[in-house]
Amino acid sequence: MLPELNDLKTLRDALSQAPGSNDAALQGAADRNGQLTKPPGALGRLEELAIWYAGWRGDARPQILAPQVIVFAGNHGVTAQGVSAFPPDVTVQMVMNFEHGGAAINQLAKAAGATMDVHALELDRPTADFTAGPAMSEEDLLYALRTGWTAVDPKSDLLVVGEMGIGNTTPAAAIACALFGGEASDWTGRGTGVDDAGLANKTRVVAEGVALHGASGDGLEILRRLGGREIAAMAGAIAAARVLCIPVILDGFICSAAAACLADVSAGALDHAVAGHQSAEGAHGAVLEKLGKQPLLNLGLRLGEGSGGALAINILKSAVACHSGMATFAEAGVSGG
């Protein structure tokens, strides 16, 4: 049961007090894995994934029957600085495309057998330009976090969150730089495809934002000052899934930046999450390394929308299907010697 998210302390407390993986289910899954009709370790990471999933679902022989994909959309005031190759109007147009079933994520969610929900967060009221002040007020941040927090279906058994927001690789880069240090250029990439001059401008914007806000507090405060509504909503959904013991597959660079804000608040905040893929956005691999997450896929994707995470649902489904559906040596009448 999720508590009402009325203030940031509630979220911090929920993360610090969230239950962990079920030890009995973990042990039961590990024992079962050792009895399946295959050589030890023959299924590689699929074995590790299935055992991990079993622990979070509290079932040594689980199934994945109700995956959920949620896409959050937001607009960013920092786009006025020319950080994107596309105008903010595209965010609204893409939300309509999601709602009509025409985007890549619609097809990938369908292929994975997942339900899909779309939440547009005040697209007519972009966040503030973070080079001039905080991107969001605390009220704005809470609204966005709460949107994600309440969007998670407690009956789902796997969650992927994605985003749409023109310019949002810029706040994601600023968040990563503020949390992990280094130079703005270490974390800033081409996003939707800006040219060299556009990349230099974008790097300048990230550097100015981090100089203004980077030492302001924990991950939630960094999220408020440098983030966006859709990034905060993703963080809220990932946090809700942590409390509900629903495993999460992280998507790309922007989703990982949202997740990193939670990891900064509580060390175990992402124990229920795996990285679906490593995107082509240059700094994504570095963020995953900081989070200690090894990606399941590396296909050169850079779309966002939750696309890489949704694609990885099928990997996790396959891992769990092998674990729970295979016969043991005893069941198959095969010698395990």
Buried (B, 14 or more C-beta within 10 A) or exposed (E): EBEEBEEBEBBBEBBEEBEEBBEEBBBBBBEBBEBBBEEEEEBEBBBBBBBBBBBBBBBBBBBBEBBBBBBBBBBBBBBEBBBBBBEBEBBBEBBEBBBEEEBBBBEBBBEBEBEBBBBBBBBEEBBBBBBBEBBBEEEBBBBBBBBBBBBBBEEBBBBBBBBBBBBBBBBBBBBBBBBBEEEBBBBBBBBBEBEEEBBEBBBBBBBBBBEBBBEEEBBBBBBBBBBBBBBBBBBBBBBBBBBBBBBBBBBBBBBBBBBBBBBBBBEBBBBBBBBBBBBBBBBBBBBBEBBEBEBBBEEEBBBBBBBBBBBBBBBBBBBBBBBBEBEBBEEEEEEEE
